[in-house]
């Protein structure tokens, strides 16, 4: 099950100017450091005139999965959701109408 939260977190990230690529590298949350892997999904939303960049990314060990948000108005990172590999998978109600 994914846990929804909206907590500020510390993120070390880098930016590659030639490729215009931004990559979260390490996340510090709850006194634990998670070294992050490849970005699975990225999209942006707007809050008024400011962009928010959303990242879906797992740690390099594959033990945790995070949804992170980076706000361009205050340059702050927030963890929106997380899931650990030992959490049970979500179940969804059937939409079968026959």
Secondary structure, 3 states (H helix, E strand, C coil): CCEEEEEEEEEEEEEECCCCEEEEEEEEECCEEEEEEEEEEEEEEEECCEEEEEEEEEECCCCEEEEEEEECCCCCEEEEEEEECCCCCCCCCCCCCC
